[in-house]
């Protein structure tokens, strides 16, 4: 299992990379991260920046 750290304004997350289903532009320059079987997470950064963090993580 590969965990990826994602930063959020309300706190940081460690997300299982294989559970990320989609990325979408959120509010105020943030990104919504769709989680398989769960609610989306609102994290900081653009979808491109989040995707790069997931691939590098």
PDBQT receptor file of N, H, CA, C and O in Angstrom, charges set to zero:
ATOM      1  N   UNK A   1       0.833  -1.156   0.000  1.00  0.00    +0.000 N 
ATOM      2  CA  UNK A   1       0.000   0.000   0.000  1.00  0.00    +0.000 C 
ATOM      3  C   UNK A   1       0.894   1.241   0.000  1.00  0.00    +0.000 C 
ATOM      4  O   UNK A   1       1.820   1.357   0.804  1.00  0.00    +0.000 OA
ATOM      5  N   UNK A   2       0.600   2.162  -0.913  1.00  0.00    +0.000 N 
ATOM      6  H   UNK A   2      -0.151   2.068  -1.566  1.00  0.00    +0.000 HD
ATOM      7  CA  UNK A   2       1.389   3.386  -1.032  1.00  0.00    +0.000 C 
ATOM      8  C   UNK A   2       0.567   4.564  -0.504  1.00  0.00    +0.000 C 
ATOM      9  O   UNK A   2      -0.492   4.881  -1.045  1.00  0.00    +0.000 OA
ATOM     10  N   UNK A   3       1.061   5.205   0.549  1.00  0.00    +0.000 N 
ATOM     11  H   UNK A   3       1.922   4.947   0.988  1.00  0.00    +0.000 HD
ATOM     12  CA  UNK A   3       0.401   6.372   1.119  1.00  0.00    +0.000 C 
ATOM     13  C   UNK A   3       0.999   7.642   0.513  1.00  0.00    +0.000 C 
ATOM     14  O   UNK A   3       2.209   7.737   0.306  1.00  0.00    +0.000 OA
ATOM     15  N   UNK A   4       0.134   8.611   0.234  1.00  0.00    +0.000 N 
ATOM     16  H   UNK A   4      -0.849   8.534   0.403  1.00  0.00    +0.000 HD
ATOM     17  CA  UNK A   4       0.558   9.886  -0.331  1.00  0.00    +0.000 C 
ATOM     18  C   UNK A   4       0.127  10.997   0.618  1.00  0.00    +0.000 C 
ATOM     19  O   UNK A   4      -1.048  11.067   0.980  1.00  0.00    +0.000 OA
ATOM     20  N   UNK A   5       1.050  11.872   1.034  1.00  0.00    +0.000 N 
ATOM     21  H   UNK A   5       2.005  11.815   0.740  1.00  0.00    +0.000 HD
ATOM     22  CA  UNK A   5       0.657  13.000   1.881  1.00  0.00    +0.000 C 
ATOM     23  C   UNK A   5       0.030  14.106   1.037  1.00  0.00    +0.000 C 
ATOM     24  O   UNK A   5       0.614  14.532   0.041  1.00  0.00    +0.000 OA
ATOM     25  N   UNK A   6      -1.144  14.569   1.424  1.00  0.00    +0.000 N 
ATOM     26  H   UNK A   6      -1.619  14.224   2.233  1.00  0.00    +0.000 HD
ATOM     27  CA  UNK A   6      -1.822  15.674   0.755  1.00  0.00    +0.000 C 
ATOM     28  C   UNK A   6      -2.114  16.751   1.790  1.00  0.00    +0.000 C 
ATOM     29  O   UNK A   6      -2.624  16.460   2.872  1.00  0.00    +0.000 OA
ATOM     30  N   UNK A   7      -1.787  17.999   1.453  1.00  0.00    +0.000 N 
ATOM     31  H   UNK A   7      -1.373  18.235   0.574  1.00  0.00    +0.000 HD
ATOM     32  CA  UNK A   7      -1.971  19.107   2.392  1.00  0.00    +0.000 C 
ATOM     33  C   UNK A   7      -3.338  19.745   2.200  1.00  0.00    +0.000 C 
ATOM     34  O   UNK A   7      -3.837  19.865   1.081  1.00  0.00    +0.000 OA
ATOM     35  N   UNK A   8      -3.926  20.149   3.309  1.00  0.00    +0.000 N 
ATOM     36  H   UNK A   8      -3.521  20.053   4.218  1.00  0.00    +0.000 HD
ATOM     37  CA  UNK A   8      -5.217  20.803   3.315  1.00  0.00    +0.000 C 
ATOM     38  C   UNK A   8      -5.143  21.980   4.273  1.00  0.00    +0.000 C 
ATOM     39  O   UNK A   8      -4.311  22.009   5.180  1.00  0.00    +0.000 OA
ATOM     40  N   UNK A   9      -6.009  22.933   4.065  1.00  0.00    +0.000 N 
ATOM     41  H   UNK A   9      -6.685  22.909   3.329  1.00  0.00    +0.000 HD
ATOM     42  CA  UNK A   9      -6.042  24.094   4.962  1.00  0.00    +0.000 C 
ATOM     43  C   UNK A   9      -6.572  23.721   6.341  1.00  0.00    +0.000 C 
ATOM     44  O   UNK A   9      -6.261  24.393   7.325  1.00  0.00    +0.000 OA
ATOM     45  N   UNK A  10      -7.362  22.667   6.424  1.00  0.00    +0.000 N 
ATOM     46  H   UNK A  10      -7.615  22.122   5.626  1.00  0.00    +0.000 HD
ATOM     47  CA  UNK A  10      -7.933  22.247   7.695  1.00  0.00    +0.000 C 
ATOM     48  C   UNK A  10      -7.132  21.167   8.397  1.00  0.00    +0.000 C 
ATOM     49  O   UNK A  10      -7.462  20.792   9.523  1.00  0.00    +0.000 OA
ATOM     50  N   UNK A  11      -6.090  20.659   7.762  1.00  0.00    +0.000 N 
ATOM     51  H   UNK A  11      -5.822  20.963   6.848  1.00  0.00    +0.000 HD
ATOM     52  CA  UNK A  11      -5.276  19.577   8.303  1.00  0.00    +0.000 C 
ATOM     53  C   UNK A  11      -4.756  18.746   7.158  1.00  0.00    +0.000 C 
ATOM     54  O   UNK A  11      -5.282  18.831   6.048  1.00  0.00    +0.000 OA
ATOM     55  N   UNK A  12      -3.754  17.957   7.390  1.00  0.00    +0.000 N 
ATOM     56  H   UNK A  12      -3.327  17.887   8.292  1.00  0.00    +0.000 HD
ATOM     57  CA  UNK A  12      -3.141  17.172   6.326  1.00  0.00    +0.000 C 
ATOM     58  C   UNK A  12      -3.681  15.749   6.315  1.00  0.00    +0.000 C 
ATOM     59  O   UNK A  12      -4.160  15.242   7.329  1.00  0.00    +0.000 OA
ATOM     60  N   UNK A  13      -3.594  15.107   5.138  1.00  0.00    +0.000 N 
ATOM     61  H   UNK A  13      -3.205  15.519   4.314  1.00  0.00    +0.000 HD
ATOM     62  CA  UNK A  13      -4.093  13.744   4.967  1.00  0.00    +0.000 C 
ATOM     63  C   UNK A  13      -2.977  12.827   4.499  1.00  0.00    +0.000 C 
ATOM     64  O   UNK A  13      -2.049  13.260   3.817  1.00  0.00    +0.000 OA
ATOM     65  N   UNK A  14      -3.073  11.569   4.865  1.00  0.00    +0.000 N 
ATOM     66  H   UNK A  14      -3.827  11.217   5.419  1.00  0.00    +0.000 HD
ATOM     67  CA  UNK A  14      -2.298  10.494   4.251  1.00  0.00    +0.000 C 
ATOM     68  C   UNK A  14      -3.327   9.620   3.540  1.00  0.00    +0.000 C 
ATOM     69  O   UNK A  14      -4.180   9.004   4.179  1.00  0.00    +0.000 OA
ATOM     70  N   UNK A  15      -3.238   9.573   2.218  1.00  0.00    +0.000 N 
ATOM     71  H   UNK A  15      -2.545  10.074   1.699  1.00  0.00    +0.000 HD
ATOM     72  CA  UNK A  15      -4.243   8.898   1.408  1.00  0.00    +0.000 C 
ATOM     73  C   UNK A  15      -3.593   7.710   0.705  1.00  0.00    +0.000 C 
ATOM     74  O   UNK A  15      -2.463   7.814   0.227  1.00  0.00    +0.000 OA
ATOM     75  N   UNK A  16      -4.287   6.601   0.640  1.00  0.00    +0.000 N 
ATOM     76  H   UNK A  16      -5.205   6.517   1.028  1.00  0.00    +0.000 HD
ATOM     77  CA  UNK A  16      -3.812   5.445  -0.122  1.00  0.00    +0.000 C 
ATOM     78  C   UNK A  16      -3.937   5.802  -1.601  1.00  0.00    +0.000 C 
ATOM     79  O   UNK A  16      -5.039   6.062  -2.086  1.00  0.00    +0.000 OA
ATOM     80  N   UNK A  17      -2.827   5.816  -2.312  1.00  0.00    +0.000 N 
ATOM     81  H   UNK A  17      -1.932   5.604  -1.919  1.00  0.00    +0.000 HD
ATOM     82  CA  UNK A  17      -2.801   6.279  -3.706  1.00  0.00    +0.000 C 
ATOM     83  C   UNK A  17      -3.759   5.501  -4.592  1.00  0.00    +0.000 C 
ATOM     84  O   UNK A  17      -4.384   6.089  -5.475  1.00  0.00    +0.000 OA
ATOM     85  N   UNK A  18      -3.893   4.210  -4.387  1.00  0.00    +0.000 N 
ATOM     86  H   UNK A  18      -3.385   3.732  -3.670  1.00  0.00    +0.000 HD
ATOM     87  CA  UNK A  18      -4.766   3.400  -5.240  1.00  0.00    +0.000 C 
ATOM     88  C   UNK A  18      -6.246   3.667  -4.981  1.00  0.00    +0.000 C 
ATOM     89  O   UNK A  18      -7.090   3.198  -5.745  1.00  0.00    +0.000 OA
ATOM     90  N   UNK A  19      -6.586   4.413  -3.915  1.00  0.00    +0.000 N 
ATOM     91  H   UNK A  19      -5.901   4.794  -3.295  1.00  0.00    +0.000 HD
ATOM     92  CA  UNK A  19      -7.979   4.755  -3.615  1.00  0.00    +0.000 C 
ATOM     93  C   UNK A  19      -8.414   6.085  -4.219  1.00  0.00    +0.000 C 
ATOM     94  O   UNK A  19      -9.571   6.478  -4.075  1.00  0.00    +0.000 OA
ATOM     95  N   UNK A  20      -7.500   6.786  -4.895  1.00  0.00    +0.000 N 
ATOM     96  H   UNK A  20      -6.559   6.467  -5.012  1.00  0.00    +0.000 HD
ATOM     97  CA  UNK A  20      -7.853   8.054  -5.531  1.00  0.00    +0.000 C 
ATOM     98  C   UNK A  20      -8.515   7.748  -6.867  1.00  0.00    +0.000 C 
ATOM     99  O   UNK A  20      -7.925   7.098  -7.730  1.00  0.00    +0.000 OA
ATOM    100  N   UNK A  21      -9.762   8.229  -7.029  1.00  0.00    +0.000 N 
ATOM    101  H   UNK A  21     -10.241   8.757  -6.327  1.00  0.00    +0.000 HD
ATOM    102  CA  UNK A  21     -10.531   7.942  -8.232  1.00  0.00    +0.000 C 
ATOM    103  C   UNK A  21     -10.489   9.091  -9.237  1.00  0.00    +0.000 C 
ATOM    104  O   UNK A  21     -10.440   8.850 -10.444  1.00  0.00    +0.000 OA
ATOM    105  N   UNK A  22     -10.507  10.339  -8.756  1.00  0.00    +0.000 N 
ATOM    106  H   UNK A  22     -10.546  10.534  -7.776  1.00  0.00    +0.000 HD
ATOM    107  CA  UNK A  22     -10.539  11.484  -9.657  1.00  0.00    +0.000 C 
ATOM    108  C   UNK A  22     -10.054  12.738  -8.961  1.00  0.00    +0.000 C 
ATOM    109  O   UNK A  22      -9.987  12.794  -7.733  1.00  0.00    +0.000 OA
ATOM    110  N   UNK A  23      -9.715  13.746  -9.755  1.00  0.00    +0.000 N 
ATOM    111  H   UNK A  23      -9.770  13.701 -10.752  1.00  0.00    +0.000 HD
ATOM    112  CA  UNK A  23      -9.331  15.078  -9.269  1.00  0.00    +0.000 C 
ATOM    113  C   UNK A  23     -10.203  16.103  -9.993  1.00  0.00    +0.000 C 
ATOM    114  O   UNK A  23     -10.473  15.961 -11.185  1.00  0.00    +0.000 OA
ATOM    115  N   UNK A  24     -10.632  17.115  -9.285  1.00  0.00    +0.000 N 
ATOM    116  H   UNK A  24     -10.412  17.230  -8.316  1.00  0.00    +0.000 HD
ATOM    117  CA  UNK A  24     -11.468  18.157  -9.880  1.00  0.00    +0.000 C 
ATOM    118  C   UNK A  24     -11.146  19.498  -9.226  1.00  0.00    +0.000 C 
ATOM    119  O   UNK A  24     -10.831  19.559  -8.037  1.00  0.00    +0.000 OA
ATOM    120  N   UNK A  25     -11.226  20.559 -10.005  1.00  0.00    +0.000 N 
ATOM    121  H   UNK A  25     -11.482  20.509 -10.971  1.00  0.00    +0.000 HD
ATOM    122  CA  UNK A  25     -10.982  21.898  -9.479  1.00  0.00    +0.000 C 
ATOM    123  C   UNK A  25     -12.023  22.198  -8.405  1.00  0.00    +0.000 C 
ATOM    124  O   UNK A  25     -13.222  22.013  -8.616  1.00  0.00    +0.000 OA
ATOM    125  N   UNK A  26     -11.551  22.658  -7.262  1.00  0.00    +0.000 N 
ATOM    126  H   UNK A  26     -10.577  22.807  -7.091  1.00  0.00    +0.000 HD
ATOM    127  CA  UNK A  26     -12.432  23.005  -6.153  1.00  0.00    +0.000 C 
ATOM    128  C   UNK A  26     -12.539  24.513  -6.011  1.00  0.00    +0.000 C 
ATOM    129  O   UNK A  26     -12.346  25.253  -6.975  1.00  0.00    +0.000 OA
ATOM    130  N   UNK A  27     -12.844  24.955  -4.821  1.00  0.00    +0.000 N 
ATOM    131  H   UNK A  27     -13.002  24.354  -4.038  1.00  0.00    +0.000 HD
ATOM    132  CA  UNK A  27     -12.997  26.387  -4.569  1.00  0.00    +0.000 C 
ATOM    133  C   UNK A  27     -11.696  27.004  -4.077  1.00  0.00    +0.000 C 
ATOM    134  O   UNK A  27     -10.872  26.330  -3.460  1.00  0.00    +0.000 OA
ATOM    135  N   UNK A  28     -11.520  28.298  -4.358  1.00  0.00    +0.000 N 
ATOM    136  H   UNK A  28     -12.190  28.846  -4.859  1.00  0.00    +0.000 HD
ATOM    137  CA  UNK A  28     -10.374  29.078  -3.859  1.00  0.00    +0.000 C 
ATOM    138  C   UNK A  28      -9.021  28.458  -4.194  1.00  0.00    +0.000 C 
ATOM    139  O   UNK A  28      -8.134  28.420  -3.342  1.00  0.00    +0.000 OA
ATOM    140  N   UNK A  29      -8.852  27.971  -5.424  1.00  0.00    +0.000 N 
ATOM    141  H   UNK A  29      -9.573  28.002  -6.116  1.00  0.00    +0.000 HD
ATOM    142  CA  UNK A  29      -7.569  27.412  -5.849  1.00  0.00    +0.000 C 
ATOM    143  C   UNK A  29      -7.238  26.073  -5.235  1.00  0.00    +0.000 C 
ATOM    144  O   UNK A  29      -6.074  25.674  -5.222  1.00  0.00    +0.000 OA
ATOM    145  N   UNK A  30      -8.228  25.372  -4.727  1.00  0.00    +0.000 N 
ATOM    146  H   UNK A  30      -9.174  25.697  -4.738  1.00  0.00    +0.000 HD
ATOM    147  CA  UNK A  30      -8.020  24.062  -4.130  1.00  0.00    +0.000 C 
ATOM    148  C   UNK A  30      -8.508  22.967  -5.080  1.00  0.00    +0.000 C 
ATOM    149  O   UNK A  30      -9.096  23.261  -6.121  1.00  0.00    +0.000 OA
ATOM    150  N   UNK A  31      -8.267  21.724  -4.725  1.00  0.00    +0.000 N 
ATOM    151  H   UNK A  31      -7.790  21.485  -3.879  1.00  0.00    +0.000 HD
ATOM    152  CA  UNK A  31      -8.636  20.585  -5.556  1.00  0.00    +0.000 C 
ATOM    153  C   UNK A  31      -9.455  19.596  -4.744  1.00  0.00    +0.000 C 
ATOM    154  O   UNK A  31      -9.144  19.312  -3.587  1.00  0.00    +0.000 OA
ATOM    155  N   UNK A  32     -10.508  19.076  -5.367  1.00  0.00    +0.000 N 
ATOM    156  H   UNK A  32     -10.761  19.307  -6.307  1.00  0.00    +0.000 HD
ATOM    157  CA  UNK A  32     -11.284  17.988  -4.775  1.00  0.00    +0.000 C 
ATOM    158  C   UNK A  32     -10.667  16.667  -5.221  1.00  0.00    +0.000 C 
ATOM    159  O   UNK A  32     -10.441  16.451  -6.411  1.00  0.00    +0.000 OA
ATOM    160  N   UNK A  33     -10.398  15.792  -4.268  1.00  0.00    +0.000 N 
ATOM    161  H   UNK A  33     -10.582  15.967  -3.300  1.00  0.00    +0.000 HD
ATOM    162  CA  UNK A  33      -9.824  14.480  -4.545  1.00  0.00    +0.000 C 
ATOM    163  C   UNK A  33     -10.894  13.437  -4.247  1.00  0.00    +0.000 C 
ATOM    164  O   UNK A  33     -11.305  13.263  -3.099  1.00  0.00    +0.000 OA
ATOM    165  N   UNK A  34     -11.340  12.746  -5.291  1.00  0.00    +0.000 N 
ATOM    166  H   UNK A  34     -11.006  12.887  -6.223  1.00  0.00    +0.000 HD
ATOM    167  CA  UNK A  34     -12.355  11.710  -5.115  1.00  0.00    +0.000 C 
ATOM    168  C   UNK A  34     -11.739  10.439  -4.572  1.00  0.00    +0.000 C 
ATOM    169  O   UNK A  34     -10.744   9.945  -5.102  1.00  0.00    +0.000 OA
ATOM    170  N   UNK A  35     -12.328   9.913  -3.520  1.00  0.00    +0.000 N 
ATOM    171  H   UNK A  35     -13.136  10.315  -3.090  1.00  0.00    +0.000 HD
ATOM    172  CA  UNK A  35     -11.846   8.706  -2.862  1.00  0.00    +0.000 C 
ATOM    173  C   UNK A  35     -12.842   7.573  -3.127  1.00  0.00    +0.000 C 
ATOM    174  O   UNK A  35     -14.048   7.751  -2.960  1.00  0.00    +0.000 OA
ATOM    175  N   UNK A  36     -12.337   6.422  -3.535  1.00  0.00    +0.000 N 
ATOM    176  H   UNK A  36     -11.357   6.278  -3.670  1.00  0.00    +0.000 HD
ATOM    177  CA  UNK A  36     -13.196   5.265  -3.781  1.00  0.00    +0.000 C 
ATOM    178  C   UNK A  36     -13.919   4.906  -2.485  1.00  0.00    +0.000 C 
ATOM    179  O   UNK A  36     -13.287   4.669  -1.456  1.00  0.00    +0.000 OA
ATOM    180  N   UNK A  37     -15.248   4.868  -2.547  1.00  0.00    +0.000 N 
ATOM    181  H   UNK A  37     -15.761   5.060  -3.384  1.00  0.00    +0.000 HD
ATOM    182  CA  UNK A  37     -16.048   4.479  -1.400  1.00  0.00    +0.000 C 
ATOM    183  C   UNK A  37     -16.140   5.521  -0.303  1.00  0.00    +0.000 C 
ATOM    184  O   UNK A  37     -16.547   5.199   0.814  1.00  0.00    +0.000 OA
ATOM    185  N   UNK A  38     -15.769   6.770  -0.591  1.00  0.00    +0.000 N 
ATOM    186  H   UNK A  38     -15.439   7.031  -1.498  1.00  0.00    +0.000 HD
ATOM    187  CA  UNK A  38     -15.808   7.791   0.447  1.00  0.00    +0.000 C 
ATOM    188  C   UNK A  38     -16.142   9.163  -0.103  1.00  0.00    +0.000 C 
ATOM    189  O   UNK A  38     -16.426   9.321  -1.291  1.00  0.00    +0.000 OA
ATOM    190  N   UNK A  39     -16.106  10.139   0.765  1.00  0.00    +0.000 N 
ATOM    191  H   UNK A  39     -15.876  10.011   1.729  1.00  0.00    +0.000 HD
ATOM    192  CA  UNK A  39     -16.385  11.526   0.400  1.00  0.00    +0.000 C 
ATOM    193  C   UNK A  39     -15.122  12.164  -0.179  1.00  0.00    +0.000 C 
ATOM    194  O   UNK A  39     -14.015  11.791   0.210  1.00  0.00    +0.000 OA
ATOM    195  N   UNK A  40     -15.269  13.118  -1.101  1.00  0.00    +0.000 N 
ATOM    196  H   UNK A  40     -16.168  13.421  -1.417  1.00  0.00    +0.000 HD
ATOM    197  CA  UNK A  40     -14.094  13.808  -1.640  1.00  0.00    +0.000 C 
ATOM    198  C   UNK A  40     -13.385  14.640  -0.568  1.00  0.00    +0.000 C 
ATOM    199  O   UNK A  40     -14.011  15.141   0.366  1.00  0.00    +0.000 OA
ATOM    200  N   UNK A  41     -12.090  14.773  -0.725  1.00  0.00    +0.000 N 
ATOM    201  H   UNK A  41     -11.582  14.366  -1.484  1.00  0.00    +0.000 HD
ATOM    202  CA  UNK A  41     -11.278  15.593   0.166  1.00  0.00    +0.000 C 
ATOM    203  C   UNK A  41     -10.942  16.894  -0.544  1.00  0.00    +0.000 C 
ATOM    204  O   UNK A  41     -10.655  16.885  -1.741  1.00  0.00    +0.000 OA
ATOM    205  N   UNK A  42     -10.973  18.008   0.169  1.00  0.00    +0.000 N 
ATOM    206  H   UNK A  42     -11.206  18.015   1.141  1.00  0.00    +0.000 HD
ATOM    207  CA  UNK A  42     -10.580  19.296  -0.383  1.00  0.00    +0.000 C 
ATOM    208  C   UNK A  42      -9.153  19.571   0.065  1.00  0.00    +0.000 C 
ATOM    209  O   UNK A  42      -8.893  19.753   1.255  1.00  0.00    +0.000 OA
ATOM    210  N   UNK A  43      -8.224  19.602  -0.894  1.00  0.00    +0.000 N 
ATOM    211  H   UNK A  43      -8.435  19.455  -1.860  1.00  0.00    +0.000 HD
ATOM    212  CA  UNK A  43      -6.804  19.785  -0.573  1.00  0.00    +0.000 C 
ATOM    213  C   UNK A  43      -6.272  21.009  -1.298  1.00  0.00    +0.000 C 
ATOM    214  O   UNK A  43      -6.884  21.488  -2.253  1.00  0.00    +0.000 OA
ATOM    215  N   UNK A  44      -5.132  21.514  -0.844  1.00  0.00    +0.000 N 
ATOM    216  H   UNK A  44      -4.635  21.125  -0.069  1.00  0.00    +0.000 HD
ATOM    217  CA  UNK A  44      -4.537  22.694  -1.457  1.00  0.00    +0.000 C 
ATOM    218  C   UNK A  44      -3.818  22.321  -2.741  1.00  0.00    +0.000 C 
ATOM    219  O   UNK A  44      -3.343  21.197  -2.904  1.00  0.00    +0.000 OA
ATOM    220  N   UNK A  45      -3.746  23.289  -3.654  1.00  0.00    +0.000 N 
ATOM    221  H   UNK A  45      -4.132  24.202  -3.522  1.00  0.00    +0.000 HD
ATOM    222  CA  UNK A  45      -3.039  23.105  -4.914  1.00  0.00    +0.000 C 
ATOM    223  C   UNK A  45      -3.981  22.837  -6.073  1.00  0.00    +0.000 C 
ATOM    224  O   UNK A  45      -5.158  22.526  -5.885  1.00  0.00    +0.000 OA
ATOM    225  N   UNK A  46      -3.441  22.964  -7.271  1.00  0.00    +0.000 N 
ATOM    226  H   UNK A  46      -2.485  23.216  -7.425  1.00  0.00    +0.000 HD
ATOM    227  CA  UNK A  46      -4.198  22.701  -8.490  1.00  0.00    +0.000 C 
ATOM    228  C   UNK A  46      -4.273  21.188  -8.724  1.00  0.00    +0.000 C 
ATOM    229  O   UNK A  46      -3.513  20.432  -8.118  1.00  0.00    +0.000 OA
ATOM    230  N   UNK A  47      -5.178  20.745  -9.590  1.00  0.00    +0.000 N 
ATOM    231  H   UNK A  47      -5.795  21.359 -10.082  1.00  0.00    +0.000 HD
ATOM    232  CA  UNK A  47      -5.214  19.315  -9.908  1.00  0.00    +0.000 C 
ATOM    233  C   UNK A  47      -3.874  18.802 -10.449  1.00  0.00    +0.000 C 
ATOM    234  O   UNK A  47      -3.480  17.670 -10.166  1.00  0.00    +0.000 OA
ATOM    235  N   UNK A  48      -3.185  19.629 -11.219  1.00  0.00    +0.000 N 
ATOM    236  H   UNK A  48      -3.505  20.548 -11.449  1.00  0.00    +0.000 HD
ATOM    237  CA  UNK A  48      -1.882  19.224 -11.757  1.00  0.00    +0.000 C 
ATOM    238  C   UNK A  48      -0.853  19.038 -10.645  1.00  0.00    +0.000 C 
ATOM    239  O   UNK A  48      -0.061  18.097 -10.678  1.00  0.00    +0.000 OA
ATOM    240  N   UNK A  49      -0.866  19.938  -9.659  1.00  0.00    +0.000 N 
ATOM    241  H   UNK A  49      -1.510  20.703  -9.632  1.00  0.00    +0.000 HD
ATOM    242  CA  UNK A  49       0.071  19.834  -8.541  1.00  0.00    +0.000 C 
ATOM    243  C   UNK A  49      -0.248  18.609  -7.680  1.00  0.00    +0.000 C 
ATOM    244  O   UNK A  49       0.659  17.912  -7.226  1.00  0.00    +0.000 OA
ATOM    245  N   UNK A  50      -1.518  18.353  -7.463  1.00  0.00    +0.000 N 
ATOM    246  H   UNK A  50      -2.255  18.919  -7.832  1.00  0.00    +0.000 HD
ATOM    247  CA  UNK A  50      -1.919  17.183  -6.673  1.00  0.00    +0.000 C 
ATOM    248  C   UNK A  50      -1.548  15.903  -7.413  1.00  0.00    +0.000 C 
ATOM    249  O   UNK A  50      -1.042  14.957  -6.808  1.00  0.00    +0.000 OA
ATOM    250  N   UNK A  51      -1.800  15.872  -8.733  1.00  0.00    +0.000 N 
ATOM    251  H   UNK A  51      -2.211  16.640  -9.224  1.00  0.00    +0.000 HD
ATOM    252  CA  UNK A  51      -1.444  14.690  -9.522  1.00  0.00    +0.000 C 
ATOM    253  C   UNK A  51       0.068  14.436  -9.473  1.00  0.00    +0.000 C 
ATOM    254  O   UNK A  51       0.502  13.290  -9.361  1.00  0.00    +0.000 OA
ATOM    255  N   UNK A  52       0.857  15.490  -9.557  1.00  0.00    +0.000 N 
ATOM    256  H   UNK A  52       0.505  16.421  -9.648  1.00  0.00    +0.000 HD
ATOM    257  CA  UNK A  52       2.314  15.345  -9.471  1.00  0.00    +0.000 C 
ATOM    258  C   UNK A  52       2.730  14.797  -8.109  1.00  0.00    +0.000 C 
ATOM    259  O   UNK A  52       3.630  13.962  -8.025  1.00  0.00    +0.000 OA
ATOM    260  N   UNK A  53       2.076  15.267  -7.037  1.00  0.00    +0.000 N 
ATOM    261  H   UNK A  53       1.345  15.945  -7.105  1.00  0.00    +0.000 HD
ATOM    262  CA  UNK A  53       2.392  14.768  -5.690  1.00  0.00    +0.000 C 
ATOM    263  C   UNK A  53       2.027  13.293  -5.555  1.00  0.00    +0.000 C 
ATOM    264  O   UNK A  53       2.752  12.531  -4.915  1.00  0.00    +0.000 OA
ATOM    265  N   UNK A  54       0.912  12.888  -6.152  1.00  0.00    +0.000 N 
ATOM    266  H   UNK A  54       0.324  13.507  -6.672  1.00  0.00    +0.000 HD
ATOM    267  CA  UNK A  54       0.490  11.485  -6.085  1.00  0.00    +0.000 C 
ATOM    268  C   UNK A  54       1.474  10.609  -6.853  1.00  0.00    +0.000 C 
ATOM    269  O   UNK A  54       1.875   9.551  -6.369  1.00  0.00    +0.000 OA
ATOM    270  N   UNK A  55       1.859  11.043  -8.040  1.00  0.00    +0.000 N 
ATOM    271  H   UNK A  55       1.533  11.903  -8.434  1.00  0.00    +0.000 HD
ATOM    272  CA  UNK A  55       2.796  10.259  -8.852  1.00  0.00    +0.000 C 
ATOM    273  C   UNK A  55       4.193  10.205  -8.241  1.00  0.00    +0.000 C 
ATOM    274  O   UNK A  55       4.881   9.190  -8.354  1.00  0.00    +0.000 OA
ATOM    275  N   UNK A  56       4.616  11.292  -7.593  1.00  0.00    +0.000 N 
ATOM    276  H   UNK A  56       4.057  12.116  -7.500  1.00  0.00    +0.000 HD
ATOM    277  CA  UNK A  56       5.935  11.330  -6.976  1.00  0.00    +0.000 C 
ATOM    278  C   UNK A  56       5.965  10.622  -5.627  1.00  0.00    +0.000 C 
ATOM    279  O   UNK A  56       7.005  10.115  -5.205  1.00  0.00    +0.000 OA
ATOM    280  N   UNK A  57       4.809  10.591  -4.949  1.00  0.00    +0.000 N 
ATOM    281  H   UNK A  57       3.964  11.003  -5.292  1.00  0.00    +0.000 HD
ATOM    282  CA  UNK A  57       4.732  10.071  -3.585  1.00  0.00    +0.000 C 
ATOM    283  C   UNK A  57       4.966   8.623  -3.526  1.00  0.00    +0.000 C 
ATOM    284  O   UNK A  57       4.935   8.036  -2.444  1.00  0.00    +0.000 OA
TER     285      UNK A  57
